[in-house]
Structures are given as structure tokens and as C-alpha cells.
Amino acid sequence: MLGELAELSLMVAKDLAVRVRETEDPDQAVALAAAFQKMSRVVRLTLALDAKLERDAARAAREAEKAAVEAEAARPRPIRQDPEPPRPAPHPVEIRKDRVRGLLNRLIWNESEGEQEDYEVLLEDLDARLDEAAAHPGFEAMPIETIARRIAADMGLSGDFTLSLCEAPPSASASRPQPTDSG
């Protein structure tokens, strides 16, 4: 409402200013000038009141927020009776999959050339391939580097990676697929 009042008062003040300039009667000019002065004062007071109300509202909001923070800080904390149950250790297959994911992450980022959407698609592809590899009965015994190299080749990823933890490097025979008897 204050905004509307200020707008209307400004329109009346502008109209009075035009009339003061156009009038030739000195008495009417004085009366119009006095009316203009009153209207311009109304506009100034309305705008000042509006600004004051905004400042008061902002101050009240800050004080309410401060009071809420102080109340939260002063609130007594209950003593926990039951400690959180320990989290189960991750399954060795999941640990192995995470290690392979870690080895191939940089290669996947390079392959996606920094495009987030392409990177996420390649990560989903890697997860699907890891799930498929984990279903193989020898997955847990197979060296991580071997798994990573096979998946990287299958995905067409290029580049080098280095095993960061102390795991024995794969033997030459372990990195090649073993022939199976089919008949």
C-alpha cells in the first residue's frame, strides 16, 4: 500500500509542478506551489517509512535467527545410551571392484575428455562390466591389475595406470586368459 501511495503522490506532485509552470495567475501559482510542496513531502515521508519498515523487518529477521542459534546452542544434548552398531566390513568382492574402479577412473576421465555426461556413461559401463566380472568364480583370486587391464582393453581405454598398494604384480601366465577344455 505504501508503494501505491508513493506512486499516486508522485503523479499528483508531477501534475502540480506542470500546473505551476503553466499558470499566469500569481495567487494560483502560490497555491499550486504550496500544494506541490505538501505532495512532495508526502512522497518523501512515504518512501522513508517504507525504507524504515524494510530495515525493521530485516533487523527482526536477524534477531530471530540469532535467537534460534542461541537457543539451539543452549539446548541440552541428550546422552546417547546406545552406540551406533558397527558397520559390517565391506565384502571382499566389493573391495576388489572399488580398487579396479580407482585404477580406471583417470583413464575414463581422459577418455571422456572432461565431459561430465560422457564420464558418467563410461562409469556406468565400468560398473556393469565389474558386476559381470565379479560373477566369474575366480574373480576374488584374480590380480586387480589383470582385471583392470582386461576391462580397460574391453572398453577401449588407453593410457597407463599404476597399482598403488602392495599387491604382487600378476605373473605372465595370470595376465593371459587360460584355455578351457571344451570337449
C-alpha positions in Angstrom: 0.0 0.0 0.0 2.9 2.3 0.7 4.2 1.8 -2.8 0.9 2.7 -4.3 0.6 5.7 -2.1 4.1 6.9 -3.1 3.2 6.3 -6.8 -0.1 8.3 -6.6 1.6 11.1 -4.6 4.3 11.3 -7.2 1.8 11.6 -10.0 -0.1 14.4 -8.2 3.2 16.2 -7.5 4.2 16.0 -11.1 0.8 17.3 -12.2 1.1 20.2 -9.7 4.6 21.0 -11.0 3.3 21.3 -14.6 0.4 23.5 -13.5 2.7 25.8 -11.5 4.8 26.4 -14.6 1.8 26.9 -16.9 -0.2 29.3 -14.7 -0.1 33.0 -15.2 -2.0 34.0 -12.1 0.4 34.7 -9.2 -2.1 33.7 -6.5 -2.9 30.4 -8.2 0.9 29.8 -8.7 1.5 30.3 -5.0 -1.4 28.0 -4.1 -0.2 25.3 -6.6 3.4 25.6 -5.3 2.2 25.1 -1.7 0.2 22.1 -2.8 3.3 20.8 -4.7 5.4 21.2 -1.6 2.9 19.2 0.5 2.7 16.4 -2.0 6.5 16.1 -2.4 6.7 15.9 1.4 4.1 13.1 1.4 6.2 11.3 -1.2 9.4 11.6 0.8 7.7 10.6 4.0 6.1 7.6 2.4 9.4 6.4 0.9 11.2 7.0 4.2 8.5 4.9 6.1 8.8 2.1 3.5 12.6 2.0 3.9 12.2 2.0 7.7 9.8 -0.9 7.6 12.2 -2.9 5.5 15.1 -2.2 7.8 12.9 -3.1 10.8 11.9 -6.4 9.2 15.5 -7.3 8.3 16.6 -6.5 11.9 13.8 -8.6 13.3 14.8 -11.5 11.0 18.4 -11.3 12.0 17.4 -11.2 15.7 15.1 -14.1 15.3 17.9 -16.1 13.6 20.4 -15.2 16.3 17.9 -16.2 19.0 17.3 -19.5 17.3 21.0 -20.2 17.1 21.5 -19.3 20.7 18.5 -21.5 21.7 19.9 -24.4 19.8 23.3 -23.9 21.4 21.8 -23.7 24.9 19.6 -26.8 24.4 20.9 -29.7 26.4 22.1 -32.6 24.4 20.8 -36.0 25.4 23.5 -38.5 26.3 23.4 -41.4 23.8 22.7 -44.6 25.6 23.1 -46.9 22.6 26.3 -46.6 20.5 25.7 -47.0 16.8 26.1 -50.6 15.7 29.3 -51.2 13.9 29.1 -51.2 10.2 29.7 -54.5 8.6 33.0 -54.8 6.8 32.7 -54.5 3.0 32.6 -57.7 1.1 36.0 -58.6 -0.5 34.4 -58.6 -3.9 33.2 -55.0 -3.4 36.7 -54.0 -2.2 38.2 -55.5 -5.3 35.7 -53.8 -7.6 36.4 -50.4 -5.8 40.2 -50.9 -6.4 39.6 -51.6 -10.1 37.3 -48.6 -10.3 40.0 -46.5 -8.7 42.6 -47.7 -11.2 40.5 -47.0 -14.2 39.0 -43.7 -13.0 41.6 -41.4 -14.6 41.6 -43.3 -17.9 37.8 -43.0 -18.0 38.1 -39.2 -17.3 40.7 -38.8 -20.0 38.5 -40.8 -22.5 35.5 -38.6 -21.7 37.7 -35.5 -22.3 36.3 -33.9 -19.2 32.7 -34.1 -20.4 30.7 -35.0 -17.2 27.9 -36.7 -19.1 30.3 -38.9 -21.1 32.2 -39.6 -17.9 29.1 -40.8 -16.1 28.1 -43.1 -19.0 31.6 -44.6 -19.0 31.4 -45.1 -15.2 28.1 -46.9 -15.6 29.6 -49.1 -18.3 32.6 -49.9 -16.0 30.2 -50.8 -13.2 28.2 -53.1 -15.5 31.5 -54.8 -16.6 32.7 -55.1 -13.0 29.4 -56.7 -12.0 29.8 -59.2 -14.8 33.4 -59.9 -14.0 32.5 -60.4 -10.3 30.1 -63.1 -11.2 33.1 -65.1 -12.5 34.1 -67.8 -9.9 37.8 -66.8 -10.0 37.2 -63.1 -9.6 38.5 -62.8 -6.0 41.7 -64.7 -6.7 42.5 -62.8 -10.0 45.0 -60.0 -9.6 43.5 -56.5 -9.6 45.8 -55.2 -12.3 44.8 -58.1 -14.5 41.1 -57.3 -14.1 41.7 -53.6 -14.7 43.8 -54.2 -17.9 41.2 -56.6 -19.3 38.3 -54.2 -18.6 40.3 -51.3 -20.0 41.1 -53.2 -23.2 37.4 -54.3 -23.5 36.2 -50.7 -23.1 38.9 -49.4 -25.5 40.6 -47.2 -22.8 44.1 -46.2 -23.5 46.8 -45.0 -21.0 48.8 -46.3 -18.2 47.9 -46.9 -14.6 49.9 -47.9 -11.6 48.9 -50.1 -8.7 49.2 -48.0 -5.6 49.1 -50.7 -2.9 51.4 -53.6 -2.2 49.9 -56.3 -4.3 52.1 -58.7 -6.1 52.2 -57.9 -9.9 50.5 -60.5 -12.0 52.6 -63.3 -13.4 52.9 -63.6 -17.1 50.6 -66.6 -17.1 48.0 -65.0 -14.9 47.5 -62.0 -17.3 46.7 -64.2 -20.2 43.3 -66.0 -20.3 43.6 -69.7 -19.5 42.4 -72.1 -22.1 39.4 -74.1 -21.1 38.7 -77.7 -22.0 35.6 -77.7 -24.1 35.4 -81.3 -25.1 
